[in-house]
């Protein structure tokens, strides 16, 4: 039995999904899939294939999928369309609230609350079940429950990085968005989902919907509004205080619970939503030795996270045994503090 919190669907679009309905959805989507996604050859484990997106000098209207991935998202649109997507109103409102309310002081408050990891003890499969009820309000590419996306990402990584040597990468795909469970425990979605960015320095114009920051008090703060803010050039990306959300929460949750996944994987989780840096090229002045390697791994992960949203829905029950083995291998198979 679950501890501490009741299960409910959380989305401004009113998506309803009980366990039986979700299973039926998975079966229907699998039947309707006309063909499997193309299967590109496995990437060499010694090199990164990069992010392979089309971009201009500003935020791109849409991202083009790399070879071997579905050319369009779940709505038949290009990826990361923040101008006129099928979910435009929902997505824009989520970012309006985030960009208006996410201040340096608020992040400090959220860190004190959530990094106490006092919201219950659950195993990973219990959280997967909870995420069956969550639709991400910041996502223009998908309106399926977040649990499905986690398996899509994991299976794409497993396909292109096969073998035991990189099985930790497969598990990162499954775990990367599980911090979104905060939205089921009382945190508003604008403080859980969406692209992340540093607080305490000037907001980059490479962040989606940058115009919404004009209403943020930090935008007129004498220090937080400056180019470097409270940081020094070369301080290192890991020393930036990031906007609070599922990435930062999940990174620290795994660390606190004694997870033995390699640091490369944990950094993928921590920075996979930091698009202004890993794709937009902002905040480069803060990079330190070692950040180039982090960036390589984050970019490699990112293409699976983003472009797998056009894939068919995996048969989750048939995959559970494989991922349970990985949870045991990396010391996170039991009850974890959340």
C-alpha angles and dihedrals in degrees: 000000000000119000132226105351138059119238117246140155112258118196134109089230091063098240110184118204127164119179094261093047091051092052090051089049091052092050093048094049091049091051093048094050104107096200142354119267114264114273112224119197117274115273117245108259090226097059138050121230091207127219100294098203133144113243138165129202091289135034107313119243089227135357118234115227118243119244113288096032130095109277093223138035128247090288097048090254133120117272123270095012105170097169108063109353125154088257097040099132094047094045095045092050091051091053093042090059093043095049093045098046107029103100133160091254092049091053090053089052093049091049091054091050104041101033088063085074092212100136097100143290118272137155120235094260092055089054091047087056091050091051089057083081099048126093114185110238092200096058118098092181104059143020098188121114112282094241090069092053091052091058093043089055095045094049094048090052091047090052095052099033101040127175140051095283091071101029088117087066090056090054092049087059091056095045103038100096100031091105086076086083085089086079089063091052099058104282114126113244094243087066093048112037138042137053117330132219138170121278122210095053138062115303112245120237087225090074112100114261093011091172090073091067092074088083093051113105091221090063089073097035112122092233108019092055095057125098096256099019113178093349136084124229110264093021091131131253091258090063094059117103104234128210106269116262147118095297096060093039094052093046093056094039091059092046093050092049094056098253112177097204111132118266091245088065095045090052089053088058093045098050107024091107094045093103096155087066108031096040106012096049095228126141092031090140089072097055119119133187107298096032092096089061091048090050091052092055094043091053091048091052094043097067091057092046094050107033099040088074088086092055127104117265112270124234094255098189092055090053099048096088093054094051093043087060090053092048088055093046093053096043100249103101098108136058112317131197111248 
